[in-house]
Amino acid sequence: MLKKLADFKLRFVRRLKVLGPGLITGAADDDPSGIATYSQAGAQFGYTLLWTMVFTLPLMAAIQVISARIGLVTGQGLAANIKARFSRPVLLSVVLLLLVANTLNISADIAAMAEALRLVLGGSPQVYAITFGLASLVLQVFLPYQTYVQWLKWLTLALLAYVGVVFMIEIDWMRVTKDLLWPRPGHSHEVLLTVVAVFGTTISPYLFFWQAGQEVEDVNANAVANGGTHSAQELRRHLRRTRIDTIIGMTFSNLIAFFIILSTAATLHQAGITDIETSAQAAEALRPLAGDLTFVLFSMGIIGTGLLAVPVLAGSAAYAVAEAAGWHGSLALRLDRGEGREFYGVIAAATLGGVVLSFTRMDAVKELFWAAVLNGVIAVPIMAVMMRLATDRTAMAGHTLSTRLRWLGWLATAVMAGTVLATLLTI
């Protein structure tokens, strides 16, 4: 019996070690922008947009596997590969789009974190925004991200409350199944705009750059540990590990998003709250489970995911700018040794820029929603460029995409482009 338990523990630990950048990327995808967008989708349209979580999962997983594969095979991040194989205007356009979108997303996330804390403690959201921005920046610069994220994962577990809500209230599962299998949300501008926001917060450009950069860092760290060698066999092993890691991470991300839409549809939508305008309204979806602690639980989820996502947003921007400028960029660099000043300078600029922009008068929930829409729009050209890279035989050195992965990647790009175009046509 003891031997069986020991064997099970050993297998479990080995499987956990497989998880890395993919799981972290998936967790960071359910950031405050995602929570607000999924909540708005459930409140406004009920169960009719649940299909988006099922539909986007294979597309999201495919595009993340592709971005990770580019990083692993080439040993460089996305921006470095774009710089090597595309014209300078293409490179600058992609990096600028990413930098602008990430800074605005950081702004929206920090504003939401500040508002969430105000719900619990009262006080000034502006003071909280500055505090969160500075704390996040200090932790990014002086604490290894892997250590930092170990603590934050406990806060993000508050998101499981949305799963718990579903089992605390009465849900018409026949209606859920019908809307999931045969959705009829309509084709109005509001529906299409929400779908763009849902797609944009699920398949987000910053995640492409982040995971590619993290895979490069993982491979480099393993190569150093093995005396600088990196064989073809090891690369194949890394590719298998990355595929498993990414699929698990994206499945977790979409599962949480599915339950956010489901719980808000069953609570807010059924109560007639179809347009979420404040964080307090969004938090009310948790009342069946949390009661008087609703705002506390909501704030834990928003703050935990925000603190997890802000470094990913700032870090992905820093990877892109550093690679485009030819600087050495890595979270393993030590600023106290005079390393990575330019790289950490970009992180500081993006984070502090987000803090400044969080002082706008726009409501935090609306700001989060529009940040998701922006991500959906700019994802299209970035995904097209990335697919060109991933199908380039020279760049991928014999490790080009399988037929299934190539079709899923181009399908994801076409779906994003088609949704954005349809939204523009209905204005």
N, C-alpha and C positions, 0 to 999 in steps of 0.2 A: 504493500500500500504506500509506504513512504517512498519507495523507489518510483512508483507511478506519479506521485505528487511532485517529486524532484524532476522527473522527465517532463511533466507538463509545465512546470515553472521554467525549465530551461528552454522549451519550445516557445513559450509565451514571451520570454525575454528576448529571444532571437527575433521574433516577429516584431516586437516593439522597436528593435534596433533598425529594422528596415525603414521605419517611419522617420521622416526628416523634413526637408523643405516643402514637400507636397502637403503634409499635414498642417504645417505652420501657415502655408499659403491659403489652404482651405479655411482655417480658423480666422485668418485675417480678412477673408472675403466677407464674412458676416460682421462687418464693421457697423458703426452707427448709421452710415448712409444706407447700408443694406437693411438694417432693422427698420428704419423709417420708411424705406421704399416698399418693403414687403408688407409692413403694417398698413400703409396707404392702399396697397393693392387689395388686401383682404377687406379693409373697411369700406372701400368704395365699390368694389365689384363682387364681394362675397367669395364664393367658391370658384367662380368662373375663370380665375387666373391661376388656379392650382396647377394646371397643365404645363405652365411655363417652367416649373421646377423639374418635372419629369423630362420635358423636351430638351431643356438646356444642359442636363447632366452629362450626356455623352459628348455634346459639343464642347462644353466647358472642360471636361476631362481631356478630350483630344487636344484642344488648343494649348492646355497647360503641359501635357506630355510633349507636345511639339516644341514649346519654348524651352522646356528642360533638356530635351534632346539636342537642340542647337547648342546650348551651353556646354553640355557634356562632351559632344563630339568635337566641337571646334576649340574648346578650352577658353572661349571668350563669351562675353555677354552679348545681348542683342544689338546694342548700339555699336559695339566694336565690329560686329559682322556687317551691319548696315554700312558702316563707314568704309569697310574694305570692298564692298561689292555694289554699292549704289552711289549715285552722284551726291555731291555736297548739299544741294537744295533738298533732296529727299531726307538725308541725315538730319539736317537742321530742322526741317519741318516736323519730323517724328519726335525729336528730342524736345522741341519747343511745345508741341501739343501735349506731350507727357508732362512736362514741367508745369505748364499752366493748369492742366487738369488736376495734377496731384496737389498743387498748392491750394487750389480751391477746395479740393476734397479734404485736405488737412484742416482748412478753415471751418468747413461744415462739421467735421468730426469734433474738433475742439469746442466749437460753439455748443454742440449737442451734449458733450461731456459736462461743460459748465452749467448748462441748463438742467441737466439731470441731477447734478449735485445740489443745485439751488432748490430743487423740489424737496430734497430731504433736509437740508440744513438751513435754507433761506440764505440771505446775504447777497453779495454782488456777483453775478455771473461773469462780469468782466475780470474781476480779481481771480476767479477760478480759472478762467481761460488762460490768463497769463501764467498762473501757477502750473496748470497742466502742460502748457507749451514748454516752459523752462524745465520742468521735471522730466518730460519726455526727451528733451534735447540732452540734458546732462546724462541721463541713463543710456541714451544711444551712443554718446561719445565715450563714456568712461566705463561702461559695463558691457561685457560680451553679450551679444544679442541672445545667444542660446541660454545663458544664465537668466537674463531678463525675462525671456518668454516663459521659462518654467514657472515663475510666480504668477504671471499674467493669466496663464491657462486656467488657474483656479477661479479667477474672477469671471472668465468667459463661460464657466459652467453655469452661471446664472441664466444663460440662454436656454438651458434645458427646462426652465420654468414654462416656456411656451409649449413644450411637449406635455408637461404635467397638466396644463390648463385643459387640454383636449380630453383628459380623463376625468375632469371635475365637472364638466357641463354636458348637457344633452346635445348631441349632434345628429343631424339627419344624414346618416351614412349613405343612404340610398341617393340622396341629392348630391352628396360629395362625389360618389362614384360616377353618377351621371355627368356632372360638370367636369369631372376629371377625364372621362373617356369621350364625352361629346360636348365640349365647351361651346357656348354661344354668347361670348361677351360683347358682340357687335363690332363694328368697324369705325366707330366715331374717333375723332381726334383725341379725346380724353383717354379712350381705351388704348389706342396705338402709342400715345405718349407714355402711358404707364408701362406698357410692354417694353418700350425702348429703355425706360428707367430700370425695369426689372432685369432685362438682358444686360444693361450697362453695369449694374451693380453686381451681377453674377459673373459675367465675362468681362473683367476689368483690365484695361491695358497695363496698369501698374503691376498687376500680378504676373504678367508675361516677363517683364524686365526683372522683377524681384526673383522669381524662381530660377530663371536662367543664371542670374548672378550668384544665387545661393548654391546652385549645382556646381558652378565653376569653383566656388570657394571650398565646397566639400571635396571635390576631386583634388584640388591643389593640396588641401590638408592631408588627404590620404596618401598622395604622392610623396609628400615630405616625410610622412611617417614610414613609408616604405623605401626610403633612400632615394627618392626622386624618380622612381620608375612608375610607368603606367602602361601596362600591356593591353593588347587587344582583348584578351580574355577578361581582364578587369573592367574594361570599358563595357563589354557585353553584360557583365554582372551588374554594373552601375545602371545600365539602361533598364534591365529587368527590375531592379530595386526601385528605380524612379517611377516606372509604370505602376507598380503596386502602390507605392507611397502616394502618388498623385491621385489615383482612382479612389483610394480610401479617403484622402483629404477632401476631394471634391464631393464625394458622396456624403460625408459628414456635413459639409457646408450646405449642400442643397437640401439635406434632410431637415436641418434646423430651419432653413428658409421656408420649406414646405409647411412646417408646423407654425411658423409665425403667421403666414397667410391664413392657414386653417383656423388658428385660435382667434385672430382678429376678425375674421369673417363670421365666426360663430358667436362672438361677443359684441364687438363694436357695430358691425354691419347689421346684425339682428336687432340691436338697440337703436338703430336709426342714425348712428354716427358714421356718416359716409365720407366725410372730408376731415382728415386729421390736420388740425392747425397748430396744435401745441404738443409739447412733450407729455404734458399731463394727460391729454386725451389718448396718446399712444400707450401710456403706462396702464390705462384702465383695462386693457385686454388681460392683464394679469390678476385683476381683482378676484375672480373666482377661486384662484389658488392662494394668493398672498393676503387677501383681505386688507387690513390696515397697513400691512408691510408692502403694499403694491409698489409705491414709489421707491422704496429701498431696493427691492429686487430688480426693478426696471433700471435704476441707477447703476447697480452693480454690473448689469449686462452692458449698458452703454459705456460706462467708464472702462470696464475690462476690455471690451472689444476695441474701444478707441485707443487705449494705451498700446494695444497690440498692433493696430492698423497704422497709427501715425508713423512709427519707425519704418514700417514696410513702404508706406507712401513716400516718405522722405528718402529712404534708402534706395528705392528703385529709381527715383529721380537722380540721386547722386551717382548711381551706377551708370545711368545713361549719359549724363553730362561729362563724367570723368572719362568714359570710353570715347566719347565724341571728341573731347579735347586732348586725348592722349595722356591723361594723368593715370597714375596707379590708384585704383579704387578698390578698397576692401575693408570690411568691418573688422578684419583681424589687425589692421594698422593701429598703432598706438600713438595717440596725439601727444602724450607726455614724453615721447621720444622724438618728437618733431616729425612724425610720419603722417601722411594723408591730410595735410592741412587743406588742400583744395577740395578733397573728397568730403571731409567733415564740414567744410565751409558751405558746400551745396546743401548738406543736410540741415545746417543751421539756418541758411537763407530760406529754404522751403518751409521749415517748421515755424520760424519767427514770422515769415510772410503770412503763413496760415493764421497765426495768432492775431496779427494786425487786421486781416480780412474778417476775422470772426467778430469784429466790433461793428459790422454792418447791422442795419435795422431789420433785415429779413429774419423771419422766424426760423428757428433752428431746424424744424421739421421740413419746411419748404426748401431751405438751403440744402439739406441733405438730399432731398428728392431731385433737385435740379443738378446737383453734383453727379447723381447717378445717370441722369439724362445725358449730361456732357460726356461721361465715360462711354456711354453707348454710342454716341456720335463719333468720337475720335477713335474708338476701337476699330472701326472699319478700315481706314487706310493703314493703321499699324498692323492689323491682322493680314491684310493683303501683302504687305512687305515681308512679314514674317513667313508666310506660306511660300513666297518666292525663294526665300533663303533656304527653307527646309527641303525644298524640292530641287535645289541646286546640287548636282552631283559633285561638283568640284568642292564646294563649301563643306558638304557633309561627308566627304572622303569615304564613300562606300557604305555609308549608314543612312541612306535616304529613307524616306517614310514608306511604310507598307501601304498597299493600295487602300485598305480600310481607313488607316489614319489620315492618308492624303484626302480621301473623299470627305471624311468627317471635318477636317480642317477647312477645306474649301466650302463645305456646306455651312459651317458656323459663320464664315465670312459673308457668304451670300445671304444668310438669314438676317444677320445684323444690318447689312446694307439695305436689304429689302424692307425691313421694318422702319429704318430711319427714313427711307425714301417715301414710304407710304404715309408716314407721319407728316412729312413736309407737304405732301400732296393734299392732305386734308385740312391744312391751315385755312 
